Amino acid sequence: MERRTLLVSALPGYEEEIGRSLWCLEDVRRTLITKLTGISQNILDSKIDERQTIGSLLYHIALIEADWLYEEVLVSKWDSEIRALFPLGCRAEEGSLNHIEGQTLEEHFYRLNKVREVFLSNFCTMDLKDWRKPRVLKQYDVTPEWVVYHLIEHESHHRGQIFQLLRKLRNE
């Protein structure tokens, strides 16, 4: 077995502490993309029981990331190019995630990558003061630092669901 070194680095081009958190965010995405590369359209769109499809979860991950960026970090209107990536909202009327079917893996990867590109670009000039400055919103106060922590947690959770679905779909 190959010996590895496991450590957290800072993404270059960011304040070091911010870059370390963003590296963690990127690491979760890297493992997700690596594991999904090459899966079939059938696996992407298949449902098991009442669970969401892998495609629906990928759409949700990207949408939530964009939402936290614009609503909580920037506290601004969405960029029209990013908004156009999400013709459907997050949830259906009954509360479940919107069902996404028929979009290719490349379309899902494009959406995830485009949102991440815009997300990361908004942290390039951020200093630690702004990183920890609460955005005062109607329902809560939130810092960009907490948003990144939450998105790591959110994507890791759904990555686990996706990997479980992938194992089951490949074994059926």
N, C-alpha and C positions, 0 to 999 in steps of 0.2 A: 504494500500500500504506500502510495506517495505521501510524503510528509508535507503538511501545509502550514502556513502561518496565517492565523486568524486574527485580524485586527481591523479597527475602524480607522479610516483615513479621512482627511478633509477633501472635499471636492475642490479642485483648484479654481481660483477666481472669486472666492467668497471669504468673508471674515472667517477665521479658522473654526470657531465654535459653531457657527451657522453651517459651514461647509461639512462639518462632521455629521450633523443631523441630516443634511441633504444627502450625504453619502449613504446613510442608513436607508433613507427613502428610496434612493436609486438601487440599493442592493436588493430590496424586496422586489422591485420591478424587474431587475436583471434575472432573478431566479424564476419569476413568473414567465417572462418572455422566452427564456431558454427552454423551460419545460413544455411550453405550448407550441413552439416552432415546429411546423410540419404536421400538425394535427389535421384531420379531415374535416370537411364541412359538416358531415354527419355527426361527428363527435362534438363539434362546436355548437350545433343546434339541437342535440338530443336532450330530452328531459327524462329524469328518473323520478318516479312517483310525482310528487307535487313540487319538487325542487326547481330552482331556476336553471336555465341552460348556462353553459360556460360563456356563451356570447352575451347573454343578459347580464351576467356578473361583470364582464369586461366593460360593457357600456356603463354600468353603475359605478365602477371604480373610477373611470374617467370623468363622469358627470359630477361625482361627489368632490373630486379633486378640484375641478374647475369652480364648483360652487363655493367651496371654502376659500379659494383664492380670491374670487371677486366679491363675495358677500362679507367675508370676515377679515381677510388680510388687507385687501385694497379698499374695501367698502366703496365699491364703484359699480357702474354699469358694466355688463359683460362686453368684451370685445365681440364684434359681430361675426368674425371668422370662427371664433370658438363657439359662440351660441349656435351657429349653423351646423356644428357637429352633433347637436343634440335635438333632433326634431321631436323626440318624445321626452316627456318629463321623467322623473325618477320612478314614480309609482303609478300603478293603475288605480282605478277608483276604489277597489276593495282593499287597497293597501299593500299589495304585493309589488315587487319590482316589475316594471314594464317588461313584457316578453319581447326579446329581440331575436329575430330569426332571419336567416338569408344573407346576412352581412358576412363577407369573407374575413378570414383571419387577418389579411393585410389591411382591410378597412378598420378592424378593431385596433390593430397595432398602430396604424396611422393616427387614429383618434387619441390613443393613450400617449403616443410620442409627442403629438402636437400640444396637447394640454400640458404635458410635463415640460416641454421646451418653454412654453409661456410661463409656467409656474416658476421654473428655475430662474428665468431671466428677471423676474421681479424681485429676486433675492440678491442679485449681484451687487447692488449698491447699498444694500441694507447694512446698517451697523448694529452693534449689540443693543444700543439704546432703543432703536426702532424694533428690533427682534423681540424685546421684552415689553414694549409699550402696548398696553391694553387698547384694543379697539372697543369703544363703548357702544354697544348695540342695545336694541330694545329689550331683548330677553336675557342677555349676559354680556360680560366683558371677556375678551379673548385676546391672547397675544399670538403673533406669528409663530413663536416658539411652540406654543401649545398646538397650533394648527398642524405643524409638521409632525409633531409627536402623534397626534390623532390620526393623521393620514397614514403614517407608518403602521399604526395599530389596525386601522380600517383595511388597508390593502393586504396586510398579513392575514387577517381573519378571512377575507374572501379568497386569498391565495390558497389557504388551507381547504376551503370548500371546493375550489376549482380542482385542486390536486386529488381530493377524495373522489369527485365526480369522474375525473380522468381515469383513475384506477378502476373504478366500477365499470365505466363504459368500455374500457379496453379489455376487461375480463369477461364481458357479456358476449 
